[in-house]
């Protein structure tokens, strides 16, 4: 019998002890910003964690998560980097198994994180209540691994609210400044298309509608048949 404790078991025990120390941290419990309950990991530990999650993700049928269209592949940005799209309004936490969602994220991101890539996040009509706490976000980044952090070029956030900006500032300060300082706030769809061409994105209809509502005369005109986009004339 080996006297060396399995590293995954040891890490799980560390998380549990840290959770007790933080008086109830649970990455699935969505109360405010939460606590940074999971301990820091070495590069080797993050690689092991990522590999374990990837192997499990590849062994499972996660189609019910994929059908929610919370994340899905886009085309490429203006400089040819592959794009992952994230839709905040589709993140229905009350109906979502977070562990299976994390496995789906790992599986979908794996082809992209091997080289520089971009994330487009639609915050249009999304609510931050309830929201993942900082401990959840830190653990998710550890699971995705350091290649994700290194190769992420930018996160373009469309229709940010004050609450979202505050949450991202907290993540810059307490989770990972390197990753979350790559956020670029975009108020209008036409601004987003400077970074990622329109034809490279599949955009939900409610995002177009929200853009028209919040930007008024400064927004877009969308052909309902072709989804072709025109700049609304000023004046």
C-alpha positions in Angstrom: 0.0 0.0 0.0 1.3 3.4 -1.0 1.9 5.9 1.9 1.7 8.8 -0.5 -1.8 10.4 -0.5 -3.5 10.9 -3.8 -3.0 14.5 -4.9 -6.6 15.0 -6.0 -7.8 13.6 -2.6 -5.4 15.9 -0.8 -6.6 18.9 -2.8 -10.2 18.0 -2.1 -9.4 17.9 1.6 -7.7 21.3 1.4 -10.8 22.7 -0.2 -13.0 21.3 2.5 -10.8 22.6 5.2 -10.7 26.0 3.6 -14.5 25.9 3.2 -14.9 25.3 7.0 -12.4 28.1 7.7 -14.4 30.4 5.6 -17.6 29.4 7.4 -19.5 27.7 4.6 -17.9 28.5 1.3 -19.5 26.5 -1.4 -18.9 27.4 -5.1 -22.4 26.4 -6.0 -24.0 28.7 -3.4 -24.5 32.0 -4.9 -24.5 34.6 -2.2 -23.0 38.0 -3.1 -19.4 37.7 -4.1 -18.7 34.9 -1.7 -15.3 33.9 -0.3 -12.0 32.9 -1.9 -12.4 29.4 -0.5 -10.1 27.3 -2.8 -6.4 27.4 -2.1 -3.8 28.6 -4.7 -2.3 25.8 -6.8 1.0 25.2 -8.4 1.3 25.0 -12.2 1.7 21.2 -11.8 -1.4 21.0 -9.6 -3.5 23.1 -12.1 -2.3 20.9 -15.0 -3.4 17.8 -13.1 -6.8 19.3 -12.2 -7.4 20.4 -15.8 -6.4 17.0 -17.1 -8.8 15.2 -14.7 -11.7 17.4 -15.6 -11.0 17.2 -19.4 -10.9 13.4 -19.2 -14.2 13.3 -17.3 -15.8 15.8 -19.7 -14.8 13.7 -22.7 -16.3 10.6 -21.2 -19.8 12.2 -20.7 -22.7 13.2 -22.8 -23.2 16.9 -22.0 -25.7 17.7 -24.8 -28.3 19.1 -22.4 -25.8 21.8 -21.3 -24.8 22.5 -24.9 -28.5 23.0 -25.8 -28.7 25.8 -23.3 -26.4 27.9 -25.6 -24.7 29.5 -22.7 -21.4 29.1 -24.5 -20.8 28.3 -28.1 -18.2 28.7 -30.8 -18.1 31.8 -33.0 -15.9 32.4 -36.0 -12.7 34.5 -35.7 -12.0 38.1 -34.6 -10.7 40.9 -36.8 -7.1 39.4 -36.5 -8.0 35.8 -37.1 -8.2 34.6 -33.5 -11.0 32.0 -32.7 -13.9 33.3 -30.7 -16.0 31.8 -27.9 -19.4 33.4 -27.3 -20.9 33.5 -23.8 -24.6 34.5 -23.3 -25.3 35.8 -19.8 -29.1 35.7 -20.1 -28.9 31.9 -20.9 -27.1 31.2 -17.6 -30.1 29.9 -15.7 -28.5 28.9 -12.4 -31.6 27.5 -10.8 -32.0 25.0 -13.7 -28.3 24.3 -14.1 -26.0 21.6 -12.7 -22.9 23.6 -12.1 -20.5 20.7 -12.1 -21.7 19.5 -15.5 -21.6 23.1 -16.7 -17.9 23.3 -15.7 -17.2 20.1 -17.5 -18.9 21.4 -20.6 -16.8 24.6 -20.4 -13.6 22.7 -20.1 -14.6 20.5 -23.1 -15.6 23.4 -25.3 -12.7 25.7 -24.5 -10.0 23.0 -24.9 -9.5 23.4 -28.7 -9.4 27.2 -28.4 -6.9 27.6 -25.5 -4.1 26.0 -27.4 -3.4 29.3 -29.1 -4.5 33.0 -28.8 -8.3 33.3 -28.7 -11.0 35.8 -27.8 -14.2 35.7 -25.7 -17.3 37.7 -26.5 -19.8 38.0 -23.6 -23.3 39.2 -24.2 -24.6 40.7 -21.0 -27.8 42.0 -22.7 -30.8 41.5 -20.4 -28.8 39.3 -18.1 -29.2 39.5 -14.3 -26.4 39.2 -11.8 -28.8 37.8 -9.2 -28.0 35.2 -8.3 -24.4 35.1 -9.4 -21.3 32.8 -9.0 -19.1 33.9 -6.1 -15.5 34.7 -6.3 -14.5 31.3 -5.1 -16.4 29.7 -8.0 -14.7 32.0 -10.5 -11.2 31.2 -9.0 -11.8 27.5 -9.1 -13.1 27.7 -12.7 -9.9 29.4 -13.8 -7.8 26.8 -12.0 -9.7 24.1 -13.8 -9.2 25.8 -17.2 -5.5 26.0 -16.5 -2.7 28.5 -17.2 -2.8 28.0 -20.9 -6.2 29.6 -20.9 -4.8 32.6 -19.0 -1.8 32.9 -21.2 -3.6 32.6 -24.6 -6.7 34.7 -23.8 -6.4 37.9 -25.9 -9.5 39.8 -24.7 -13.0 39.5 -23.3 -15.3 41.8 -25.1 -18.3 42.6 -22.8 -21.4 43.9 -24.6 -24.0 46.0 -22.7 -22.2 46.0 -19.3 -24.1 47.3 -16.3 -22.7 49.0 -13.3 -23.2 45.9 -11.3 -21.2 43.8 -13.8 -18.4 46.4 -13.9 -18.2 46.2 -10.1 -18.1 42.4 -10.1 -15.4 42.4 -12.7 -13.4 44.9 -10.7 -13.7 42.5 -7.7 -12.4 39.7 -9.9 -9.5 41.9 -11.0 -8.6 42.5 -7.4 -9.2 39.2 -5.8 -9.3 36.4 -8.4 -6.9 37.1 -11.3 -5.8 40.5 -12.4 -4.0 39.2 -15.5 -7.2 37.7 -16.9 -9.8 40.1 -15.9 -7.8 43.2 -17.0 -8.2 41.9 -20.5 -11.9 42.9 -20.4 -13.0 45.5 -23.0 -16.4 47.1 -22.4 -18.5 47.6 -25.4 -21.8 49.6 -25.2 -23.1 49.1 -28.8 -23.1 46.3 -31.3 -21.5 48.4 -34.0 -18.6 48.9 -31.6 -18.3 45.2 -31.1 -18.1 44.6 -34.8 -14.8 46.6 -34.9 -13.3 43.7 -33.0 -15.3 40.8 -34.3 -17.0 41.0 -37.7 -20.7 40.6 -37.7 -20.6 37.5 -40.0 -18.4 35.7 -37.5 -21.0 35.8 -34.7 -24.4 34.1 -34.1 -26.3 36.7 -32.1 -29.6 36.0 -30.3 -32.4 38.2 -31.4 -32.9 39.7 -27.9 -29.4 41.1 -28.1 -30.4 43.2 -31.2 -33.6 44.3 -29.5 -31.8 45.3 -26.3 -29.2 47.2 -28.3 -32.0 49.2 -30.0 -33.7 49.8 -26.7 -30.7 51.1 -24.7 -29.1 53.0 -27.6 -32.2 54.5 -29.2 -31.3 56.7 -32.2 -27.7 55.8 -31.7 -28.3 52.1 -32.2 -28.9 49.8 -35.2 -31.5 49.0 -37.8 -31.7 45.2 -38.3 -33.4 43.7 -41.4 -35.7 41.1 -39.8 -35.4 38.8 -42.8 -31.7 38.8 -43.4 -30.4 40.1 -40.0 -28.3 42.6 -42.1 -27.3 45.5 -39.8 -27.4 49.1 -40.7 -26.2 52.1 -38.7 -29.2 54.1 -37.7 -28.9 57.6 -39.2 -28.3 60.4 -36.7 -30.5 63.4 -36.6 
